[in-house]
Amino acid sequence: MSEFAGFPVAALDFYDDLELDNTRSFWEAHKHVYAEAVRAPMEALCAALAPEFGTAKIFRPYRDVRFRKDKTPYKTHQGAFVAVGASTGWYVQISPRGVSTEAGFYRATPEHLARIRSAIDEPRTGTELEQIVAALRSEGWEVGGDRLKTSPRGYDADHPRIELLRHRSLSAVHDIGFGPVVHTGELLDIVRADWARLRPLVEWVARYTD
């Protein structure tokens, strides 16, 4: 496998064009661009990160449209995910808007969500997560996720950590964008540093969903 040298400009151009023409005919005519400019660099990036973070799953480019109104067949981004727990881990993505990094938990079974909320409710462990999230926000990370509009069952609206308790998913995102750095090997260092910074969040969630 080649050493990671960034995503070429052709990767961003490919997704720009795919957003405009998300058809099988376009894909068939340009799948070699996807393979060379998107898939191969993503594989090289994940291979370079694997010794520190683990093996990534590189997602397929095809959308599951069986139960969707939107029947466009191809994803307009390429993502890769390193799992350390149930729907919990690190993520990196390239799309027409550039590259982004992310980590947290993305879905939770009722059992896992109950464990997470119990840990948030407990003062010691809940305060630990509160401090992790506050520190990330202060550094400019976008912390979000799917949240209830009301209080989850069994928790009062005036709970000191009610905003965290409302989360059904929780992640921190860094939008690196599409500047020149994404086309160089320096991007590897940025993704590595981002994932390392998000390790406390990932490990907190994994600890309470195991």
C-alpha positions, 0 to 999 in steps of 0.5 A: 500500500502507498504511503498517505500523501493527502487526497488529490484535488480530483477527490473533491472534484469527483464529489462535486460532480457526483452531487450534480449527477448522482447516476449509475452512468456517471459512476460507471464513467468515473469509478476509476477516479473514485478508486484512485483519488478517494478510496486508495488515499482513504485506505492509506490514511486508515492504514497509517492510523491503525497502529495507534487507533485500530483497524478502520471500516471504510464504508461502501459508496452505495446508499441503501435506498430500500426504505428511503424517498431519496433514491439516488444510488451513491453517497456523496462522501466517503467515511471510515470508522474505527469502532471501540464499542457499540457504535462508538469510536473515531470517524474521518470523512471526505466530501465536497466540503473537504475533510472532517474528523469526528468521534463519539457515539452515533447510535445506542440501543435502549440498554446502552443508552440507559447505561450512558444516562446512568453514568451521566446521572452519577455525580462523579462520572457525569461531571467527568463527561461534563468536563470533557465536553466543556473542554472540547467546546472551549477549544472550538470543537462542535459538540452535537448529536441527536437530542430529545427536546424534553427530559428523558423519562426518569430524569427531572428537567432541573437535573444539573446535567440535563443537556447531556442526558437529552443526548441520544447520540453525542459526538465532537466534530472538527471541520478541517475543510478543503484547504491546501493541507488536505492534499498533502501528507500533513493531513495524517498528522492533523487526523492523528492529533484530532483523534488523540484529542478525542480519546477521552470522549471515546473511552468514557463512552466505551467504558459505560457501554461495555 
